[in-house]
């Protein structure tokens, strides 16, 4: 497979299939969610960089990666991380005057890491591996897949901006968290049901649901406590 050959057929096939595969995918919802809360240009930049990094790895060593690390393990790790993303979505942002210290990675770094991890084991990555194997043309598949991904996620970001201006932030957070948790639990079920059986899969899902509900209760109680503290008038 050469990085220097170019094929329009491989490019258009990769563009179309990846754009279709990404529509309604969890990573599109991830981009949409980030766009409702952060600078849209920074989110788009992070998605672009994560897409480049992910597809570069996928096209060049994707087949080797799936030969060494089982696809199910990658998908399971991505699904569990999505449960974490759902819980993370519900946390409250500090007021601007209290949040002067920048985050460890910045919003670009945070979105990059989240998007990069979430894409591993995803159907768009697996589709790209198949396209690279079929066309044996790394550059064309890489460019086409990247453009297709950016088209789909750009639409997701545009929808996120639209919703952010018209829907209450609290509603967006709960909808986003529900989507992430649903995708995460569904992914865990898909992987484990064929490996450890329905009984142990159901037990694992039950434990994950209990953990998630407990975390949600803790987060909401902490938010209420913080609201009461901020609303209590200070004594003169």
N, C-alpha and C positions, 0 to 999 in steps of 0.2 A: 504494500500500500504506500503510495507516494504522497508527500505533502505538496508537490509542485505541479501535479497534473490538475486539469480542471475539466469538469463536465457539466454542461447546462442541465442535462437530464438528471444527474445526481443532485444538483443544486435545487432545482424546482421540486423534485420528489421530496427532498429533505425539508424544504421550506413548507410545503403543503401538509405533509404528514405530521411534522412537529407542531405546526400551528393548530391543527385539528386536535392532536393529542393533548395539547396544553389547555384547550378551551374547557373550562369547568374543572380543571385539575386543582389539586390542593395548593400547588405552588402559585397558581394564578390568584387564589384566594389569599395566600400569604402576602403577595405583592399588593393586592387590593387593601388588605388590612393595614399594612404599614403606611400606605398612601393616605389613609384617613387621619393619621396622627402625626406624620412627619413631612418634611419638605419633599415635594414630589420629585424634584430634580435629583436630590440625593438618593432617594429610593430607586429611581430609574437608573442612576449611575451604578448603584450597588448591584442591582439586578443584572445590568449589562456585564459588569466585571465577573459576577458569580457565574453567569451563563458562559462567558468566554472560558473561564477556568474549568468549569464542569465539563463542557463539551470538548475542550482540548484534551482533558484526561480521558473522557469517554471514547473519543475517536482514536486516540493513539494507544492507550493501554486498557481500554474498557474490556476487551475480550480476555486479556490476561487477568484483570481484576476479578472478573466473574469466575474465572477458572481457579483462582487461588482462594477467594472469599466467596462463599455461597451467596447467591442473590437473595435468598430468604433472610440471611443474617443482616444484609444491608437494608432490606426493606423493613425488617423488624426494628432495627435501630432508628431508622427514619420515622417509623410510626410512633415509637415511644417519644422521640424528640418532638413530634407534633402535639402530643398530649401536653408536653412541657410548654410549647408555644401557646396552646390554648389557655393554660393557667396564667402564663406570663401576660397575656392580653388583658386579663381582668385587673391587673394591679393598677393602682392609681398613680398618676403622674404628679410629682411635686409641683407646687406653684413656682413660677419662674423666678421669683425673688428668693426662693429657698433652694433652688436647684442650680446653683452657680457652678458647681463642679462638673465638668464634662464626664460623660460615661467613659468606661475604660477603652472602648474601641471606637466611639463615635457612632452616629447613626449609620453612616456608610458601612463601617466595619460590622456593626450588629446585623444589618440587613444582609450583607454579603455572607456572613457565617450561617445565618438562619436559612437563607435561600440555597446556599451551596450544600448544606447538610440535607435539607429537605428533598433536594433533587436526586440524591443517591437512592437507587433502587426504584425510582419513579418510572412510569411507563414511557415518558419522553426520553429518559436516558436509555432504557432498553430498546426503544424504537431506533435511537441513533446508533446503537451498537449494531442492530440488524441492518440498517442502511449502510453503515461503513463496511460491513461484511459483504453485503450484496454488490455494492458499486465499486468497492476497492479503490475509493477516491477520497482521501482524507480531507483535502482542502475544500472540495465542493460540498461534501456532507457537513463539514464544520461550518462553512459560511451559510448554507441553506438552513441548517438546524438553528443556528444562532439568530438569524433573521426571523424565522418562524416563531421562536420563543419570545423574542422581543415584541413582535406584533401582538401575540396573545396576552403577554403580561402588560404591555402598554395599554391595551384595552382594559385590563383589570385595574390598572392604576388610575385610568381616566374615570372608571366607574367608582373607584374608591374616593377620588376627589369630589365627584358629584354627590355621593352619599354623605361625605363629610360635611358638606355645606347645608344639607337639608334634613339630615337625620340626627337626633341627639347622640352625643358621644357615648353615653351609657348604653344605648340600644345597639350601637355599632359594636361596642366591646363584647356584649353578650352574644350577639349573632356570630361575630368572628370566633369567639371562644367555642361556641357550640359547633361550628363548622370544623375547627381544628380538632376538637376532642372526638368528633364523629369520625373524621378521616383517620385519626390515630387509632381509635379502638377498632375500626373496620380493618385497618391494615394489620393490626396484631392478630385479629381473628383469621384473616386470609392466610397469614404465614403459619400460625400455630395449629390451625384446624387440620392441616394435612400432615403435621409433624408429630403432634403429641395427642391427637384425638380430641373429640368434642368435650369430654368431661373435664380434662385438664385445661383445655382452652377456655371453657366457661368459667372455671375457677380463677384462672389468670385474669380474665376480663372483669370478673366480680371484684377481685382485689384492686385492679386498676381503677374501677369505677368508685369503689370505697375511698381510695386514696384521692381521686379527683374531687369527689364531693366534699371530703374533709378539708382539702386545700381550698376549695371555693368558699366553704363556710368560714374558714380561718381568714381568708382574704376579705370577705364582706364584713365580718365582725371587726376586723382591724380598721377598715375604711370608715365604718360607723363610729368607732371610738375616736378616730382622728377628726371626723366631722364634728363630734360633740365637743372635743377639746378646742377646736378652732372657733366654734360658735360660743363657747363660754366667755363672757366678758371679763376682761382683766380687772382686778381690783386696783383702785387708785391708791 
